Amino acid sequence: MELYLIQHGEAKSELEDPERPLTAQGTENIKKTARFFKQLSKGIDLIWHSGKKRAEQTAAILKETLGTGIHMEICAGLAPNDDISIIKEKIETAEQDSIALVGHLPHLSRLASDLLTGKREMEIIRFKNAGIVCLSGESQDWKLEWIITPGIV
């Protein structure tokens, strides 16, 4: 399985807009990253997002850029402070070959650390807004394949 961990694009502050949609720069950055990602990937079967406005917008841009045939849905267990065990169980029982998770910090950082080292509190990957981390593997055997950020594409 290929697992793509994607931090949502830059969002407006809560004071500016309580729903925290993407900023213009956040939208542009995820479009740029998604176009580059399209060249690297074999495709995505499923996109799960947290349901928060900024994650949903990021997921929609990714889906639009990568093309049709990708299923996108809200998935419990992807909010910033959710227990990573919820999403780990869903990943382990998923039937898809490639899944993208569009979420938030610190959740994504904890999930990546746990999958790669078994230690969720050890920050081993520094996520960036609109960045994508590719892991491959299954169950207890995950490997880091690559990381892309808007700043390097």
C-alpha positions as CSV (number, residue, x, y, z in Angstrom):
1,M,0.0,0.0,0.0
2,E,1.1,3.6,-0.6
3,L,0.0,6.1,2.0
4,Y,0.2,9.8,1.3
5,L,0.1,12.1,4.4
6,I,-0.9,15.6,3.3
7,Q,-1.1,18.6,5.6
8,H,-3.8,21.0,4.4
9,G,-2.8,24.2,2.6
10,E,-2.2,27.4,4.4
11,A,-5.5,28.6,6.0
12,K,-6.9,31.8,7.2
13,S,-6.7,32.6,10.9
14,E,-9.7,31.8,13.1
15,L,-10.1,35.6,13.7
16,E,-10.3,36.2,10.0
17,D,-12.8,33.4,9.3
18,P,-13.9,30.9,11.9
19,E,-14.3,28.1,9.3
20,R,-10.6,28.6,8.4
21,P,-10.7,28.1,4.6
22,L,-7.6,28.1,2.5
23,T,-5.9,31.4,1.8
24,A,-5.1,32.3,-1.9
25,Q,-1.5,31.3,-1.3
26,G,-2.6,28.0,0.3
27,T,-4.8,27.3,-2.7
28,E,-1.9,28.0,-5.1
29,N,0.5,25.9,-3.1
30,I,-1.6,22.8,-3.0
31,K,-2.3,23.2,-6.8
32,K,1.4,23.4,-7.4
33,T,2.2,20.4,-5.2
34,A,-0.6,18.4,-6.7
35,R,0.6,19.0,-10.3
36,F,4.1,17.8,-9.3
37,F,2.6,14.8,-7.4
38,K,0.7,13.8,-10.5
39,Q,4.0,13.2,-12.3
40,L,5.3,11.0,-9.4
41,S,2.4,8.9,-8.4
42,K,0.7,5.8,-9.8
43,G,-2.5,7.4,-8.7
44,I,-4.7,7.5,-5.6
45,D,-7.7,5.3,-5.0
46,L,-9.1,7.1,-2.1
47,I,-8.8,10.5,-0.3
48,W,-9.8,10.7,3.3
49,H,-10.0,14.2,4.9
50,S,-11.0,15.5,8.3
51,G,-14.0,17.4,7.3
52,K,-12.6,20.7,8.4
53,K,-12.9,23.3,5.6
54,R,-9.2,23.7,4.9
55,A,-8.7,19.9,4.7
56,E,-11.8,19.4,2.5
57,Q,-10.6,22.2,0.1
58,T,-7.1,20.7,-0.1
59,A,-8.6,17.2,-0.8
60,A,-10.9,18.6,-3.5
61,I,-8.0,20.4,-5.3
62,L,-5.9,17.2,-5.1
63,K,-8.8,15.2,-6.6
64,E,-9.5,17.7,-9.3
65,T,-5.8,17.8,-10.3
66,L,-5.3,14.0,-10.3
67,G,-8.4,13.3,-12.3
68,T,-11.5,11.2,-12.1
69,G,-12.0,7.9,-10.5
70,I,-10.8,9.0,-7.0
71,H,-13.2,8.6,-4.2
72,M,-13.1,11.3,-1.6
73,E,-14.8,11.2,1.8
74,I,-14.7,12.6,5.4
75,C,-13.0,10.2,7.7
76,A,-13.3,10.2,11.5
77,G,-9.9,10.2,13.3
78,L,-8.1,12.9,11.2
79,A,-8.7,16.0,13.4
80,P,-5.7,17.7,14.9
81,N,-5.8,16.0,18.3
82,D,-7.5,12.8,17.5
83,D,-6.1,9.5,18.7
84,I,-4.0,8.1,15.9
85,S,-5.2,4.6,16.7
86,I,-8.5,5.4,15.0
87,I,-6.9,6.1,11.6
88,K,-4.3,3.3,12.0
89,E,-7.1,0.7,12.3
90,K,-8.8,2.1,9.2
91,I,-5.6,2.0,7.2
92,E,-4.9,-1.6,8.3
93,T,-8.4,-2.7,7.2
94,A,-8.5,-0.7,4.0
95,E,-8.8,-2.6,0.7
96,Q,-7.3,0.2,-1.5
97,D,-3.7,0.1,-2.8
98,S,-3.2,3.9,-2.3
99,I,-4.8,6.2,0.1
100,A,-4.2,9.9,0.7
101,L,-5.0,11.4,4.2
102,V,-5.5,15.1,4.3
103,G,-5.2,16.3,7.8
104,H,-3.6,18.5,10.4
105,L,-0.8,18.8,12.9
106,P,0.0,17.4,15.3
107,H,-2.0,14.4,14.2
108,L,-0.1,13.7,10.9
109,S,3.3,14.0,12.6
110,R,2.3,11.6,15.4
111,L,0.9,9.1,12.8
112,A,4.0,9.2,10.6
113,S,6.3,8.8,13.6
114,D,4.2,5.9,15.0
115,L,4.1,4.1,11.6
116,L,7.8,4.5,11.0
117,T,9.3,4.1,14.5
118,G,6.5,2.9,16.8
119,K,7.0,6.1,18.9
120,R,4.2,8.6,18.2
121,E,5.7,11.4,20.3
122,M,9.0,11.5,18.4
123,E,8.7,14.1,15.6
124,I,10.7,12.6,12.8
125,I,9.1,14.4,9.9
126,R,8.6,18.2,9.8
127,F,5.4,18.6,7.8
128,K,4.7,21.8,5.8
129,N,1.4,23.2,4.6
130,A,0.5,21.6,1.2
131,G,3.3,19.1,1.6
132,I,3.0,15.4,0.8
133,V,4.8,12.6,2.6
134,C,4.7,9.2,0.8
135,L,5.0,6.0,2.9
136,S,4.8,2.5,1.6
137,G,4.2,-0.7,3.4
138,E,1.6,-2.3,5.6
139,S,0.8,-3.1,9.2
140,Q,4.1,-2.8,11.2
141,D,6.4,-2.4,8.2
142,W,6.3,1.1,6.8
143,K,9.0,2.9,4.9
144,L,9.5,6.6,3.9
145,E,9.5,6.8,0.1
146,W,9.7,10.6,-0.4
147,I,8.6,14.1,0.7
148,I,7.6,17.0,-1.4
149,T,6.7,20.5,-0.3
150,P,5.6,23.6,-2.2
151,G,9.0,25.1,-1.6
152,I,10.9,22.4,-3.5
153,V,8.6,22.0,-6.5
